[in-house]
Amino acid sequence: MRPWFAVTAIWVVALASAVAQSRSAFPGTLDQHPAIDYRGGMLHDVVTEMQRNLSAASSTLTFEGTQGYLRALLTRLNVPVESQVLIFSKTGIQHPFTTPENPRALYFNDRVIVGYIPGAPLIELASHDPMQGVIFQTLKQDATKPEFARSDRCLSCHLSANSLSVPGILVRSMSTAPDGRPMPQDGSFLIDHRSRLDQRWAGWYVSGAAASVQHLGRTIGPGLDLSAYPLPTSDIAALLVFDHQGYAMNLLTRLGWETRYAAAEGRLDFSKGDLGDILKETADYFVFAGETSLASPVQAGSAFAKSFPSTGPRDHKGRSLRELDLQTRLFKYRCSYMIYSPAFDALPNDARAALLARLREAITDRDTMQILDDTKAGWR
């Protein structure tokens, strides 16, 4: 461990903690505030909807070989296998099965993350409900009738100040022992697109990075057997997109919850207080304010870099907010593709209007504005 990493990490963690603690703790989850009702409210996330179809016998999942339900889940949920990233730190509810020799694979789109560990009894799923935040569920890896179980165990980490005090996604860069045990005392970062590359991916494998790209991830060496996984990669382009997306999800959830809670108390005002703060932060994040620049290009020829841009809406010139740059920055255009997510559209009307107004003020790039004119309902 380099001394500068440990010192810098301690400072960053302290700063992140101070910023997080400056927010009001959100009461909507634990006390079941009727404006939120996280545990009891109606759900419309993609995993819950799939379970309804399975229960109604209108669809099935195929169990195949050692990977069990993985392939069928990825297909049903429209999650690209090319999004595979590998984390070897012993985190998550099945951490005993995770090692540097047997990493946990994550697959994602803008609605759900699927976690798979070869030999583990469960597949883990984190799906972003349009209103309620991230819903954590598991699926047993056996050939009996598939049934998803909602797990509150995940909330011990995924509901805290680090996730904006809503059930959300955590992307961490954490020093580990040789066996993958987390060693937060030696350095830990919460990661999003504003994080420096030389602070990212401790505890993760990284493939496709140019030699000049400095990071804390581990290169996939020839001695690592990845035959139990669909792909032998942990794509740097996928990691960069994953870093951006997780925090965007949390911001949308927090903005929606703050708005519903404030409306229930008759104090709906986006110009000040927690509501004004989270509106500004969400808008800034969606236009990549403070984004770290790429000091050198990263490899753009990966399967993920080719497939990711193909799934979003395009304007009349064929342009998409999902187009990657990977030369000096992550995305070519200056608005997050998460503006198309169901969670964005499910924001309370007042919050969505206020956020769109902020974005229209912040976006000055003509190409980005033209793409949104053509592809985002309600933009103008």
C-alpha positions as CSV (number, residue, x, y, z in Angstrom):
1,M,0.0,0.0,0.0
2,R,1.5,3.3,-1.0
3,P,1.5,5.8,1.9
4,W,-0.1,8.6,-0.2
5,F,-3.1,6.3,-0.9
6,A,-3.8,5.6,2.7
7,V,-3.5,9.3,3.7
8,T,-5.6,10.5,0.7
9,A,-8.2,7.8,1.3
10,I,-8.6,8.8,5.0
11,W,-9.1,12.4,4.0
12,V,-11.6,11.6,1.2
13,V,-13.6,9.2,3.5
14,A,-13.7,11.9,6.2
15,L,-14.8,14.5,3.7
16,A,-17.5,12.2,2.2
17,S,-18.7,11.4,5.8
18,A,-19.0,15.1,6.6
19,V,-20.9,15.9,3.5
20,A,-23.2,12.9,4.0
21,Q,-23.9,13.8,7.6
22,S,-24.8,17.4,6.6
23,R,-27.9,15.9,5.0
24,S,-31.0,15.3,7.1
25,A,-31.3,11.6,7.9
26,F,-34.3,10.4,5.8
27,P,-37.1,9.0,8.0
28,G,-39.2,7.4,5.2
29,T,-37.7,3.9,5.3
30,L,-37.4,2.9,8.9
31,D,-40.6,4.6,10.3
32,Q,-42.7,3.7,7.2
33,H,-43.7,7.2,6.5
34,P,-46.9,6.9,4.4
35,A,-45.5,9.2,1.7
36,I,-42.8,6.6,1.1
37,D,-43.6,3.1,2.6
38,Y,-40.5,1.4,1.2
39,R,-41.2,-2.0,2.7
40,G,-44.9,-2.0,2.1
41,G,-45.5,0.1,-1.0
42,M,-46.5,-1.2,-4.4
43,L,-43.5,-2.2,-6.5
44,H,-43.0,-1.9,-10.3
45,D,-39.3,-2.8,-10.6
46,V,-38.4,-5.2,-13.4
47,V,-37.6,-8.1,-11.1
48,T,-40.8,-7.9,-9.2
49,E,-42.7,-7.7,-12.4
50,M,-40.9,-10.8,-13.7
51,Q,-41.9,-12.6,-10.5
52,R,-45.5,-11.7,-11.1
53,N,-45.3,-13.3,-14.5
54,L,-43.6,-16.4,-13.2
55,S,-46.2,-16.7,-10.5
56,A,-49.0,-16.4,-13.1
57,A,-47.2,-19.1,-15.1
58,S,-47.1,-16.8,-18.1
59,S,-43.4,-17.2,-18.4
60,T,-40.5,-19.4,-17.2
61,L,-36.8,-19.3,-16.5
62,T,-34.4,-21.9,-17.8
63,F,-31.8,-23.4,-15.5
64,E,-28.6,-24.2,-17.4
65,G,-25.5,-26.0,-16.1
66,T,-23.2,-24.5,-13.6
67,Q,-24.3,-20.9,-14.3
68,G,-27.9,-21.9,-13.3
69,Y,-30.4,-19.1,-14.0
70,L,-27.8,-16.5,-14.9
71,R,-28.1,-16.6,-18.7
72,A,-31.9,-16.7,-18.6
73,L,-32.0,-13.8,-16.2
74,L,-29.8,-11.6,-18.4
75,T,-31.8,-12.4,-21.4
76,R,-35.2,-11.7,-19.7
77,L,-34.0,-8.5,-18.1
78,N,-32.3,-7.2,-21.3
79,V,-29.0,-7.0,-19.4
80,P,-26.0,-7.3,-21.8
81,V,-23.5,-9.9,-20.9
82,E,-20.8,-7.5,-22.2
83,S,-21.5,-5.4,-19.1
84,Q,-19.7,-7.9,-16.9
85,V,-17.4,-6.5,-14.3
86,L,-15.6,-8.5,-11.6
87,I,-15.1,-7.6,-8.0
88,F,-13.0,-9.8,-5.7
89,S,-13.3,-7.9,-2.4
90,K,-15.2,-9.9,0.1
91,T,-18.3,-7.7,0.2
92,G,-22.0,-8.5,-0.2
93,I,-24.2,-11.0,1.5
94,Q,-22.4,-14.0,-0.1
95,H,-18.9,-12.7,0.7
96,P,-17.5,-16.1,1.9
97,F,-17.8,-17.3,-1.7
98,T,-15.9,-14.4,-3.2
99,T,-12.1,-14.5,-3.5
100,P,-9.5,-13.1,-5.9
101,E,-9.7,-16.6,-7.6
102,N,-13.5,-16.6,-7.6
103,P,-14.7,-13.0,-8.1
104,R,-18.3,-11.8,-8.0
105,A,-19.5,-10.8,-11.5
106,L,-21.9,-7.9,-11.9
107,Y,-24.1,-7.3,-15.0
108,F,-26.2,-4.2,-15.4
109,N,-28.4,-2.0,-17.4
110,D,-30.1,1.2,-16.3
111,R,-32.8,-0.6,-14.3
112,V,-31.2,-3.6,-12.7
113,I,-27.9,-5.1,-11.5
114,V,-27.4,-8.9,-11.4
115,G,-24.7,-10.4,-9.2
116,Y,-23.3,-13.9,-9.9
117,I,-20.6,-15.9,-8.0
118,P,-19.7,-19.4,-9.4
119,G,-20.6,-21.9,-6.8
120,A,-22.7,-19.6,-4.6
121,P,-26.2,-20.7,-3.7
122,L,-27.9,-17.4,-4.7
123,I,-28.0,-14.9,-7.6
124,E,-28.3,-11.4,-6.2
125,L,-30.4,-8.7,-7.9
126,A,-30.7,-5.0,-7.2
127,S,-33.5,-3.4,-9.3
128,H,-34.3,0.3,-9.3
129,D,-38.0,0.7,-8.7
130,P,-39.2,3.9,-10.4
131,M,-40.5,5.3,-7.1
132,Q,-39.2,3.3,-4.2
133,G,-35.5,3.1,-4.9
134,V,-33.4,0.0,-5.2
135,I,-35.1,-3.3,-4.3
136,F,-32.7,-6.1,-3.2
137,Q,-33.8,-9.6,-4.1
138,T,-32.2,-13.1,-4.4
139,L,-32.8,-16.2,-6.4
140,K,-31.8,-19.7,-5.4
141,Q,-29.5,-21.4,-7.8
142,D,-31.4,-24.7,-8.0
143,A,-33.6,-26.2,-10.6
144,T,-36.9,-25.9,-8.6
145,K,-39.5,-23.3,-9.5
146,P,-37.7,-19.9,-9.5
147,E,-38.9,-17.5,-6.8
148,F,-37.3,-14.2,-5.9
149,A,-37.0,-13.3,-2.2
150,R,-36.7,-9.7,-1.0
151,S,-33.7,-9.3,1.3
152,D,-33.4,-6.7,4.0
153,R,-29.9,-7.9,4.8
154,C,-28.5,-5.8,2.0
155,L,-29.8,-2.6,3.6
156,S,-27.2,-2.9,6.4
157,C,-24.8,-1.4,3.8
158,H,-27.1,0.0,1.1
159,L,-29.2,2.2,3.3
160,S,-26.9,4.8,4.9
161,A,-25.4,8.2,4.5
162,N,-23.2,6.7,1.8
163,S,-26.2,6.0,-0.4
164,L,-27.8,9.4,0.3
165,S,-29.9,7.8,3.1
166,V,-32.0,6.0,0.6
167,P,-31.8,2.3,-0.4
168,G,-29.3,2.6,-3.2
169,I,-26.2,1.5,-5.0
170,L,-22.7,1.7,-3.5
171,V,-19.6,1.7,-5.7
172,R,-16.5,1.4,-3.6
173,S,-12.8,1.3,-4.2
174,M,-11.4,-0.5,-1.1
175,S,-8.0,-1.9,-0.2
176,T,-8.1,-5.6,0.4
177,A,-6.0,-8.3,2.0
178,P,-4.5,-11.0,-0.3
179,D,-7.6,-13.2,0.2
180,G,-10.0,-10.4,-0.7
181,R,-10.9,-9.3,2.8
182,P,-11.7,-5.6,2.9
183,M,-9.1,-3.4,4.6
184,P,-10.9,-0.1,4.9
185,Q,-8.3,1.2,7.3
186,D,-5.8,1.1,4.4
187,G,-7.9,3.1,2.1
188,S,-11.5,3.3,0.9
189,F,-13.3,5.6,-1.6
190,L,-16.9,6.0,-2.6
191,I,-16.8,6.2,-6.4
192,D,-18.8,8.1,-9.1
193,H,-17.8,9.9,-12.3
194,R,-16.2,12.7,-10.4
195,S,-13.6,10.4,-8.7
196,R,-10.0,10.5,-9.9
197,L,-9.0,7.4,-11.9
198,D,-6.0,6.8,-9.6
199,Q,-8.5,6.3,-6.7
200,R,-10.8,3.8,-8.5
201,W,-11.3,0.0,-8.5
202,A,-9.3,-1.2,-5.6
203,G,-10.8,-4.7,-5.0
204,W,-11.8,-5.0,-8.7
205,Y,-10.4,-6.6,-11.8
206,V,-9.9,-4.3,-14.8
207,S,-9.4,-5.3,-18.4
208,G,-9.0,-3.2,-21.5
209,A,-7.1,-0.3,-19.9
210,A,-4.2,1.2,-21.7
211,A,-0.9,1.0,-19.8
212,S,-1.0,4.7,-19.3
213,V,-4.3,4.7,-17.4
214,Q,-3.4,4.7,-13.7
215,H,-5.9,3.0,-11.3
216,L,-6.0,0.8,-8.3
217,G,-7.6,-2.2,-10.0
218,R,-6.0,-5.6,-10.6
219,T,-5.1,-6.7,-14.1
220,I,-6.6,-10.0,-15.2
221,G,-3.5,-12.2,-15.4
222,P,-3.0,-15.5,-17.3
223,G,-3.2,-17.5,-14.1
224,L,-6.8,-16.5,-13.3
225,D,-9.3,-19.1,-14.6
226,L,-12.5,-17.3,-15.7
227,S,-14.0,-20.3,-17.5
228,A,-16.9,-20.3,-15.1
229,Y,-18.0,-16.9,-16.3
230,P,-19.8,-16.0,-19.6
231,L,-16.8,-13.7,-20.5
232,P,-13.1,-13.6,-19.3
233,T,-13.2,-9.8,-18.9
234,S,-13.9,-6.9,-16.5
235,D,-14.3,-4.2,-19.0
236,I,-12.9,-0.7,-18.1
237,A,-15.6,1.0,-20.2
238,A,-18.3,-0.9,-18.3
239,L,-16.7,0.0,-15.0
240,L,-16.7,3.7,-16.0
241,V,-20.3,3.6,-16.9
242,F,-21.2,1.7,-13.8
243,D,-19.4,4.3,-11.7
244,H,-21.6,7.0,-13.2
245,Q,-24.9,5.2,-13.1
246,G,-25.0,4.1,-9.4
247,Y,-24.9,7.6,-8.0
248,A,-27.4,8.8,-10.6
249,M,-29.9,6.2,-9.4
250,N,-29.4,7.3,-5.8
251,L,-29.9,11.0,-6.7
252,L,-33.2,10.2,-8.5
253,T,-34.5,8.2,-5.5
254,R,-33.5,10.9,-3.0
255,L,-35.1,13.7,-5.1
256,G,-38.3,11.7,-5.4
257,W,-38.5,10.9,-1.7
258,E,-37.6,14.4,-0.6
259,T,-40.4,15.8,-2.8
260,R,-43.0,13.3,-1.6
261,Y,-42.1,13.8,2.0
262,A,-42.1,17.6,1.7
263,A,-45.5,17.6,-0.2
264,A,-47.0,15.5,2.6
265,E,-45.9,18.1,5.1
266,G,-47.0,21.1,3.0
267,R,-43.5,22.5,2.5
268,L,-42.8,21.9,-1.1
269,D,-40.1,24.5,-2.0
270,F,-37.3,23.7,-4.5
271,S,-35.5,27.0,-3.8
272,K,-34.0,26.1,-0.4
273,G,-33.3,23.5,2.2
274,D,-32.7,19.8,1.5
275,L,-35.1,19.9,-1.4
276,G,-33.2,22.7,-3.1
277,D,-29.8,21.1,-2.4
278,I,-30.8,17.7,-3.8
279,L,-32.3,19.3,-6.9
280,K,-29.1,21.3,-7.6
281,E,-26.9,18.3,-7.0
282,T,-29.0,16.1,-9.3
283,A,-28.9,18.6,-12.1
284,D,-25.2,19.2,-11.7
285,Y,-24.5,15.5,-11.8
286,F,-26.6,14.9,-14.8
287,V,-24.6,17.4,-16.8
288,F,-21.3,16.0,-15.6
289,A,-20.3,18.9,-13.5
290,G,-17.0,18.1,-11.8
291,E,-16.4,15.0,-14.0
292,T,-12.9,13.7,-13.8
293,S,-11.1,14.0,-17.2
294,L,-9.3,11.1,-18.8
295,A,-5.6,12.0,-18.9
296,S,-5.2,9.4,-21.7
297,P,-7.6,7.5,-23.9
298,V,-8.9,4.1,-22.6
299,Q,-9.5,1.2,-24.9
300,A,-12.7,1.8,-26.9
301,G,-12.7,-1.4,-28.9
302,S,-14.4,-3.6,-26.3
303,A,-17.7,-5.4,-26.8
304,F,-19.3,-3.2,-24.2
305,A,-18.1,0.0,-25.8
306,K,-19.7,-1.2,-29.1
307,S,-23.0,-2.5,-27.7
308,F,-23.8,0.1,-25.0
309,P,-24.6,3.0,-27.4
310,S,-26.9,0.9,-29.5
311,T,-29.6,0.6,-26.9
312,G,-30.7,4.2,-26.4
313,P,-33.0,6.5,-28.4
314,R,-31.4,8.5,-31.2
315,D,-32.2,11.8,-32.7
316,H,-32.8,12.6,-36.4
317,K,-29.1,12.7,-37.0
318,G,-28.5,9.3,-35.4
319,R,-26.9,10.7,-32.2
320,S,-27.4,9.2,-28.8
321,L,-26.6,10.3,-25.2
322,R,-25.2,6.9,-24.7
323,E,-22.3,7.5,-27.2
324,L,-19.0,7.0,-25.4
325,D,-16.0,9.3,-25.9
326,L,-13.3,7.5,-23.9
327,Q,-10.6,9.9,-25.2
328,T,-10.8,12.8,-22.7
329,R,-14.1,12.0,-20.9
330,L,-16.6,9.2,-20.5
331,F,-19.5,10.4,-22.7
332,K,-19.6,12.4,-25.9
333,Y,-22.6,14.5,-25.0
334,R,-23.3,16.5,-21.9
335,C,-26.4,15.0,-20.4
336,S,-26.7,11.6,-18.6
337,Y,-28.6,8.8,-20.4
338,M,-30.4,8.3,-17.1
339,I,-32.7,11.1,-18.1
340,Y,-34.6,8.3,-20.0
341,S,-34.8,6.0,-17.0
342,P,-38.3,5.1,-15.6
343,A,-37.1,6.6,-12.3
344,F,-36.7,10.0,-14.0
345,D,-40.1,9.9,-15.5
346,A,-41.7,8.7,-12.2
347,L,-40.5,11.7,-10.3
348,P,-43.4,13.7,-8.8
349,N,-44.6,16.2,-11.4
350,D,-43.2,19.2,-9.5
351,A,-39.8,17.6,-9.1
352,R,-39.6,16.5,-12.7
353,A,-40.5,20.0,-13.9
354,A,-38.0,21.7,-11.6
355,L,-35.2,19.3,-12.6
356,L,-35.9,19.7,-16.4
357,A,-35.9,23.5,-15.9
358,R,-32.5,23.3,-14.2
359,L,-31.1,21.1,-16.9
360,R,-32.3,23.4,-19.6
361,E,-30.4,26.2,-17.9
362,A,-27.3,24.1,-17.4
363,I,-26.9,22.5,-20.8
364,T,-25.3,24.9,-23.3
365,D,-24.0,22.3,-25.8
366,R,-26.0,22.6,-29.0
367,D,-25.6,19.0,-30.0
368,T,-26.9,17.8,-26.6
369,M,-29.8,20.1,-26.7
370,Q,-30.8,18.9,-30.2
371,I,-30.6,15.3,-29.1
372,L,-32.9,16.0,-26.1
373,D,-35.3,18.0,-28.4
374,D,-35.8,14.9,-30.5
375,T,-35.7,12.2,-27.9
376,K,-37.0,13.3,-24.5
377,A,-40.7,13.9,-24.1
378,G,-41.4,17.0,-22.1
379,W,-38.0,18.5,-22.7
380,R,-39.4,21.7,-24.2
